[in-house]
Amino acid sequence: MRCCLYISSSTTTSSCCRTLFQSFEMFEERPEALCMQMCPQSEIRFRNRNGLVHILETDTPLTKTGPLQTKAKAITVRSRRVICASGGNQRRPATRKGNPLKMVKQYSRSAAGKEKLSPTELRPFAVLMDTVAYLLRVVSEYDSREAWPDVYEFVSDRLRAVRQDMVVENLDAEKSILLLESMIPFYAEAEYRCELTRCPTYDRKLHATQLEECFCRWRQFVDFSERKNERIMASYLLHNADKRWVVVQLIAWKEHFCKNNYTFIQDVILSLRMNNFVRFFRLISQQDDSLLRLDMLVVTYNTLTTTRYFATMRLLALKACAVAYRCRGIPLPDAFLEEHLHMKHSALLCCLRALGCEVTDGKAYTFGVTLSNDVDLCASEWIFADFIP
């Protein structure tokens, strides 16, 4: 079975935590940060000179609701191939010049023998916060499907660079939490949106690693902070709803949740554990407070929603019904499944065909059918829900 929404293993979490402790020991004192721009001057000059300017860093990057304005002209412009941060290839005009006010420091891996970063290349906390706010504005301004691949590639890489500066500067808990809590909603929204649209600049494994890193660092700091963000705490718990320790953590944080939200999170976790798909989808779809609706989709920056378990729960539901209705001439109860799984009729039939069910005249039959175990849960029909805007 190929499942697209990775649920991070304990090995990944342990690795992130080890990296955290190592990062704290790297510096006995916090290095000085003197760069007061989103991108250091040395990097601006280097990237302008070598044609490494992203299209969103130019004066006329994208249309608000359409594809790249410069894409048609790119054919006639001398281009060179560069390796994108996401791992893919994209042709960028060598003559493209960036606007210093729009250029943002890109992520670069540390290399053996590389000298310690200069203070002029490190951005202080205030500049990092302004950078994150600017990147989130880019996401909201260019929200069309055509522009999304470029927006995702740009924002995910630049947020990674922000976290890199945060670690190098060894920021305290309060400042680190503010930065991380600003980033997590973007990663939550992006995973759902990229999977649904088959975003070409999306690397599933890299994205899962970055989201896990954000949550891991946030969890490491949150106990040292007096300020608690109920939205992010709920998102963290729902993100790890399949873990054995999550109920213990929920009880430990009980005082930070209002009664309704605490009960909601608890019920979602229990319904997931018991494979109760009817209760799971009913809780999610009827949650009046959109604040806690789901963990892996952010409709706005105040709306956390959870879609990472949709495909798995739907698969369990369809297999259970397929076994229960395995009689000659008896079709599956499509109306029941559409209602309780919140799926469109066409999407439901696609999922049933993927399982190997026989579909005739819009009805699915499982008599004499061997259900397939090789199901692509990355397909949009498995993760889309009609109650998500």
PyMOL commands that set and color helices and strands:
alter all, ss='L'
color gray80, all
select helices_A, chain A and resi 10-25+41-49+55-57+73-76+119-121+125-141+148-168+173-197+204-222+230-239+246-252+254-256+259-273+277-285+290-292+310-324+334-341+345-355+380-383
alter helices_A, ss='H'
color red, helices_A
select strands_A, chain A and resi 79-83+89-93+297-298+304-305+358-360+363-365
alter strands_A, ss='S'
color yellow, strands_A
deselect
rebuild
show_as cartoon
